Amino acid sequence: MNRSAALHRLASPRARDRLGDALFQRVAGPSGPENRRRIHGTPGPRWFGPDEPIRRVHGDASMFVGGLSALLLQSLHPLAMAAVAAHSGYRGDPWGRLQRTSTFLAYTTYGTAEDAQRAVDGVRAVHERVRGRTPDGEPYRAGDPHLLEWVHIAEVDSFLRAHQRYGARRLDAAECDAYVAAAGRVGEALGVVRPPRTTAELARRLDAYRPELRGTDEARAAARFILLRPPLPWPVRLPYGMLAAAAVALLPPWARAPLGLPLLPRAERWCVQPAGAAVTATIRWAMSPPPPSAG
């Protein structure tokens, strides 16, 4: 029996519903129910069909780990981190930022083509207004295709890594390439020039950015906020801490030291990964419909 099935048998439907509703409210925000009805209930063509891997990846609870890991990885680019620190409001309104991101992913992955394009147009309009200088005086603008590419590939790599480690059903090699290609369609709509279409190309692009990456004071401060000081009530700090540790363990080894994060292979294998799998399975159970009862 897998973890999700065991949870279904041991916990009451009421407890499951309460947890699922609380998680959905946090992730989707007050407009979540209305957006969900529009996304899934509006007829019309979609960017992605029901059997495409991007739907499986973005609909899985492993995204909770992948999202945190993506934020950490993205912060290593000084221009991206400066833009986030100055314009995103991640400290003052971290839940709002999460809700906007999850809503964008939902519309582009599952919504009609018209709504997906509308979501993309909204993000591009925001990007056009985001510009400034780093603490070192280097100019940045969020709509820069080179910077957009970094944000895109760091996100795609993190989401795919998380799914392959914590997803309900791993993708095979062809499906991984299909996921990268589908995500590239969204990236291209956002302004990324020739996004990677295979996992091999994704790895090459990530490697090409490494000379530009470093752990700035802003990046390390963001990591401390994300990992150690989240605005959460005490009862949920422990499961969140498990997700955060899993997100760190998901990072490429070279990304740890610039952020002041440890590399502990044995602890990650024997403690962090099982804990991350358990919390992810609990989230999946809470946010998925219960299986039909036998008989």
BABASE-156415 format. One record per residue (C-alpha): x, y, z; residue number from 0; residue in one letter; chain. Coordinates in nm, 3 decimals. Example, Ala and Ser with C-alpha at 12.3 -4.5 7.8 and 13.67 -1.06 7.14 Angstrom:
BEGIN
[[1.230 -0.450 0.780] 0 A A] [[1.367 -0.106 0.714] 1 S A] 
This chain:
BEGIN
[[0.000 0.000 0.000] 0 M A] [[0.144 0.342 -0.094] 1 N A] [[0.155 0.641 0.141] 2 R A] [[-0.151 0.811 -0.008] 3 S A] [[-0.365 0.499 0.018] 4 A A] [[-0.258 0.448 0.379] 5 A A] [[-0.353 0.805 0.463] 6 L A] [[-0.696 0.756 0.306] 7 H A] [[-0.759 0.458 0.530] 8 R A] [[-0.631 0.614 0.852] 9 L A] [[-0.775 0.966 0.841] 10 A A] [[-1.133 1.085 0.830] 11 S A] [[-1.280 1.255 0.521] 12 P A] [[-1.350 1.560 0.737] 13 R A] [[-0.985 1.594 0.839] 14 A A] [[-0.879 1.550 0.478] 15 R A] [[-1.121 1.819 0.360] 16 D A] [[-1.010 2.066 0.627] 17 R A] [[-0.644 2.021 0.539] 18 L A] [[-0.709 2.034 0.166] 19 G A] [[-0.918 2.351 0.197] 20 D A] [[-0.651 2.520 0.411] 21 A A] [[-0.376 2.434 0.163] 22 L A] [[-0.581 2.545 -0.135] 23 F A] [[-0.666 2.876 0.033] 24 Q A] [[-0.299 2.943 0.104] 25 R A] [[-0.182 2.855 -0.246] 26 V A] [[-0.469 2.990 -0.455] 27 A A] [[-0.586 3.284 -0.244] 28 G A] [[-0.936 3.427 -0.201] 29 P A] [[-1.006 3.411 -0.575] 30 S A] [[-0.900 3.045 -0.591] 31 G A] [[-1.248 2.886 -0.617] 32 P A] [[-1.358 3.131 -0.885] 33 E A] [[-1.035 3.084 -1.083] 34 N A] [[-1.063 2.706 -1.055] 35 R A] [[-1.416 2.712 -1.197] 36 R A] [[-1.306 2.931 -1.486] 37 R A] [[-0.988 2.736 -1.560] 38 I A] [[-1.149 2.393 -1.566] 39 H A] [[-1.504 2.483 -1.661] 40 G A] [[-1.457 2.718 -1.956] 41 T A] [[-1.484 2.538 -2.290] 42 P A] [[-1.232 2.603 -2.562] 43 G A] [[-0.893 2.494 -2.695] 44 P A] [[-0.600 2.465 -2.452] 45 R A] [[-0.229 2.505 -2.502] 46 W A] [[-0.179 2.153 -2.363] 47 F A] [[-0.386 1.838 -2.399] 48 G A] [[-0.504 1.631 -2.101] 49 P A] [[-0.234 1.366 -2.141] 50 D A] [[0.066 1.597 -2.176] 51 E A] [[0.337 1.564 -1.908] 52 P A] [[0.322 1.933 -1.814] 53 I A] [[-0.025 1.875 -1.670] 54 R A] [[0.101 1.586 -1.461] 55 R A] [[0.402 1.778 -1.330] 56 V A] [[0.222 2.102 -1.248] 57 H A] [[-0.070 1.920 -1.087] 58 G A] [[0.140 1.713 -0.849] 59 D A] [[0.217 1.791 -0.485] 60 A A] [[0.587 1.775 -0.565] 61 S A] [[0.546 2.132 -0.689] 62 M A] [[0.555 2.245 -0.326] 63 F A] [[0.916 2.127 -0.308] 64 V A] [[1.000 2.233 -0.663] 65 G A] [[0.869 2.584 -0.611] 66 G A] [[1.083 2.646 -0.304] 67 L A] [[1.389 2.500 -0.475] 68 S A] [[1.329 2.718 -0.782] 69 A A] [[1.322 3.034 -0.569] 70 L A] [[1.656 2.942 -0.413] 71 L A] [[1.818 2.859 -0.746] 72 L A] [[1.683 3.170 -0.921] 73 Q A] [[1.822 3.393 -0.644] 74 S A] [[2.178 3.309 -0.750] 75 L A] [[2.159 3.545 -1.046] 76 H A] [[2.238 3.892 -0.904] 77 P A] [[2.016 4.075 -1.153] 78 L A] [[1.718 3.846 -1.095] 79 A A] [[1.763 3.868 -0.718] 80 M A] [[1.791 4.247 -0.725] 81 A A] [[1.465 4.270 -0.921] 82 A A] [[1.288 4.037 -0.679] 83 V A] [[1.419 4.220 -0.373] 84 A A] [[1.317 4.562 -0.506] 85 A A] [[0.987 4.487 -0.675] 86 H A] [[0.826 4.155 -0.575] 87 S A] [[0.731 4.231 -0.215] 88 G A] [[0.821 3.876 -0.119] 89 Y A] [[0.885 3.976 0.243] 90 R A] [[0.579 4.191 0.293] 91 G A] [[0.339 3.970 0.097] 92 D A] [[0.493 3.625 0.038] 93 P A] [[0.156 3.453 0.016] 94 W A] [[0.033 3.702 -0.241] 95 G A] [[0.338 3.631 -0.454] 96 R A] [[0.281 3.255 -0.422] 97 L A] [[-0.085 3.293 -0.514] 98 Q A] [[-0.008 3.501 -0.821] 99 R A] [[0.251 3.246 -0.937] 100 T A] [[0.023 2.946 -0.879] 101 S A] [[-0.264 3.119 -1.059] 102 T A] [[-0.039 3.193 -1.358] 103 F A] [[0.075 2.831 -1.374] 104 L A] [[-0.284 2.707 -1.349] 105 A A] [[-0.410 2.930 -1.630] 106 Y A] [[-0.123 2.854 -1.866] 107 T A] [[-0.123 2.479 -1.795] 108 T A] [[-0.496 2.402 -1.777] 109 Y A] [[-0.691 2.709 -1.890] 110 G A] [[-0.819 2.799 -2.233] 111 T A] [[-0.570 2.933 -2.485] 112 A A] [[-0.737 3.274 -2.457] 113 E A] [[-0.702 3.284 -2.078] 114 D A] [[-0.346 3.150 -2.095] 115 A A] [[-0.247 3.430 -2.332] 116 Q A] [[-0.421 3.684 -2.111] 117 R A] [[-0.219 3.560 -1.812] 118 A A] [[0.104 3.587 -2.013] 119 V A] [[0.017 3.938 -2.131] 120 D A] [[-0.039 4.043 -1.770] 121 G A] [[0.301 3.916 -1.660] 122 V A] [[0.475 4.078 -1.956] 123 R A] [[0.313 4.410 -1.869] 124 A A] [[0.450 4.384 -1.515] 125 V A] [[0.795 4.293 -1.647] 126 H A] [[0.802 4.607 -1.860] 127 E A] [[0.771 4.820 -1.546] 128 R A] [[1.035 4.635 -1.344] 129 V A] [[1.378 4.789 -1.389] 130 R A] [[1.647 4.937 -1.171] 131 G A] [[2.004 4.883 -1.052] 132 R A] [[2.169 4.629 -0.827] 133 T A] [[2.345 4.744 -0.506] 134 P A] [[2.664 4.740 -0.719] 135 D A] [[2.509 4.977 -0.971] 136 G A] [[2.448 4.726 -1.252] 137 E A] [[2.126 4.798 -1.444] 138 P A] [[1.856 4.534 -1.485] 139 Y A] [[1.515 4.503 -1.641] 140 R A] [[1.280 4.210 -1.590] 141 A A] [[1.192 4.194 -1.960] 142 G A] [[1.553 4.128 -2.063] 143 D A] [[1.538 3.799 -2.263] 144 P A] [[1.865 3.679 -2.109] 145 H A] [[1.732 3.728 -1.757] 146 L A] [[1.397 3.578 -1.850] 147 L A] [[1.577 3.269 -1.976] 148 E A] [[1.757 3.222 -1.645] 149 W A] [[1.434 3.246 -1.446] 150 V A] [[1.268 3.006 -1.689] 151 H A] [[1.534 2.735 -1.695] 152 I A] [[1.586 2.746 -1.318] 153 A A] [[1.213 2.698 -1.269] 154 E A] [[1.177 2.419 -1.526] 155 V A] [[1.479 2.232 -1.390] 156 D A] [[1.354 2.261 -1.031] 157 S A] [[0.999 2.152 -1.111] 158 F A] [[1.124 1.852 -1.308] 159 L A] [[1.377 1.751 -1.042] 160 R A] [[1.106 1.767 -0.776] 161 A A] [[0.867 1.559 -0.981] 162 H A] [[1.124 1.292 -1.055] 163 Q A] [[1.206 1.262 -0.685] 164 R A] [[0.870 1.320 -0.516] 165 Y A] [[0.605 1.291 -0.788] 166 G A] [[0.332 1.030 -0.774] 167 A A] [[0.453 0.879 -1.103] 168 R A] [[0.789 0.963 -1.257] 169 R A] [[0.823 1.063 -1.619] 170 L A] [[1.027 0.852 -1.858] 171 D A] [[1.300 1.011 -2.070] 172 A A] [[1.070 1.100 -2.359] 173 A A] [[0.814 1.250 -2.122] 174 E A] [[1.084 1.459 -1.953] 175 C A] [[1.179 1.604 -2.290] 176 D A] [[0.811 1.665 -2.365] 177 A A] [[0.776 1.851 -2.035] 178 Y A] [[1.074 2.075 -2.111] 179 V A] [[0.937 2.147 -2.458] 180 A A] [[0.588 2.229 -2.328] 181 A A] [[0.727 2.457 -2.058] 182 A A] [[0.931 2.620 -2.334] 183 G A] [[0.610 2.719 -2.508] 184 R A] [[0.510 2.920 -2.202] 185 V A] [[0.862 3.062 -2.168] 186 G A] [[0.865 3.172 -2.531] 187 E A] [[0.529 3.344 -2.484] 188 A A] [[0.684 3.534 -2.192] 189 L A] [[0.976 3.653 -2.403] 190 G A] [[1.240 3.381 -2.370] 191 V A] [[1.430 3.345 -2.697] 192 V A] [[1.464 2.984 -2.813] 193 R A] [[1.401 2.813 -2.477] 194 P A] [[1.541 2.461 -2.434] 195 P A] [[1.327 2.178 -2.569] 196 R A] [[1.504 1.874 -2.419] 197 T A] [[1.655 1.786 -2.083] 198 T A] [[2.001 1.771 -2.238] 199 A A] [[1.964 2.123 -2.375] 200 E A] [[1.823 2.239 -2.042] 201 L A] [[2.133 2.108 -1.863] 202 A A] [[2.363 2.283 -2.111] 203 R A] [[2.181 2.614 -2.067] 204 R A] [[2.201 2.592 -1.687] 205 L A] [[2.572 2.520 -1.707] 206 D A] [[2.626 2.817 -1.939] 207 A A] [[2.484 3.056 -1.677] 208 Y A] [[2.710 2.940 -1.396] 209 R A] [[2.982 3.205 -1.450] 210 P A] [[2.715 3.473 -1.392] 211 E A] [[2.585 3.328 -1.065] 212 L A] [[2.690 3.419 -0.714] 213 R A] [[2.551 3.434 -0.364] 214 G A] [[2.486 3.801 -0.296] 215 T A] [[2.383 3.938 0.042] 216 D A] [[2.030 3.972 -0.095] 217 E A] [[2.027 3.608 -0.211] 218 A A] [[2.146 3.477 0.127] 219 R A] [[1.891 3.696 0.307] 220 A A] [[1.616 3.559 0.083] 221 A A] [[1.729 3.202 0.155] 222 A A] [[1.716 3.267 0.530] 223 R A] [[1.367 3.413 0.497] 224 F A] [[1.238 3.125 0.283] 225 I A] [[1.396 2.848 0.488] 226 L A] [[1.406 2.976 0.845] 227 L A] [[1.162 3.264 0.887] 228 R A] [[0.847 3.187 0.689] 229 P A] [[0.532 3.371 0.802] 230 P A] [[0.362 3.056 0.928] 231 L A] [[0.190 2.956 1.252] 232 P A] [[0.395 2.730 1.476] 233 W A] [[0.189 2.411 1.423] 234 P A] [[0.285 2.397 1.056] 235 V A] [[0.650 2.498 1.094] 236 R A] [[0.766 2.136 1.123] 237 L A] [[0.607 2.006 0.799] 238 P A] [[0.716 2.324 0.622] 239 Y A] [[1.068 2.268 0.752] 240 G A] [[1.061 1.921 0.597] 241 M A] [[0.957 2.069 0.261] 242 L A] [[1.226 2.336 0.290] 243 A A] [[1.496 2.079 0.367] 244 A A] [[1.378 1.873 0.069] 245 A A] [[1.399 2.185 -0.150] 246 A A] [[1.760 2.245 -0.042] 247 V A] [[1.848 1.880 -0.105] 248 A A] [[1.704 1.915 -0.456] 249 L A] [[1.949 2.192 -0.551] 250 L A] [[2.252 2.108 -0.765] 251 P A] [[2.554 2.065 -0.534] 252 P A] [[2.727 2.370 -0.683] 253 W A] [[2.432 2.593 -0.583] 254 A A] [[2.462 2.528 -0.208] 255 R A] [[2.780 2.707 -0.098] 256 A A] [[2.697 3.049 -0.251] 257 P A] [[2.378 3.053 -0.043] 258 L A] [[2.550 2.925 0.271] 259 G A] [[2.358 2.596 0.257] 260 L A] [[2.511 2.266 0.369] 261 P A] [[2.578 1.959 0.159] 262 L A] [[2.503 1.654 0.376] 263 L A] [[2.455 1.355 0.144] 264 P A] [[2.394 1.091 0.412] 265 R A] [[2.148 1.301 0.611] 266 A A] [[1.967 1.394 0.291] 267 E A] [[1.938 1.034 0.176] 268 R A] [[1.828 0.882 0.507] 269 W A] [[1.636 1.169 0.670] 270 C A] [[1.551 1.455 0.437] 271 V A] [[1.426 1.259 0.137] 272 Q A] [[1.195 1.026 0.337] 273 P A] [[1.056 1.323 0.530] 274 A A] [[1.002 1.518 0.208] 275 G A] [[0.827 1.220 0.052] 276 A A] [[0.600 1.182 0.355] 277 A A] [[0.496 1.549 0.359] 278 V A] [[0.445 1.552 -0.018] 279 T A] [[0.229 1.241 0.005] 280 A A] [[0.021 1.406 0.277] 281 T A] [[-0.034 1.715 0.062] 282 I A] [[-0.126 1.497 -0.237] 283 R A] [[-0.378 1.304 -0.024] 284 W A] [[-0.532 1.624 0.114] 285 A A] [[-0.569 1.797 -0.221] 286 M A] [[-0.686 1.500 -0.430] 287 S A] [[-1.032 1.344 -0.441] 288 P A] [[-1.059 1.031 -0.224] 289 P A] [[-1.062 0.699 -0.409] 290 P A] [[-1.403 0.540 -0.468] 291 P A] [[-1.509 0.311 -0.186] 292 S A] [[-1.515 -0.060 -0.260] 293 A A] [[-1.849 -0.237 -0.269] 294 G A] 
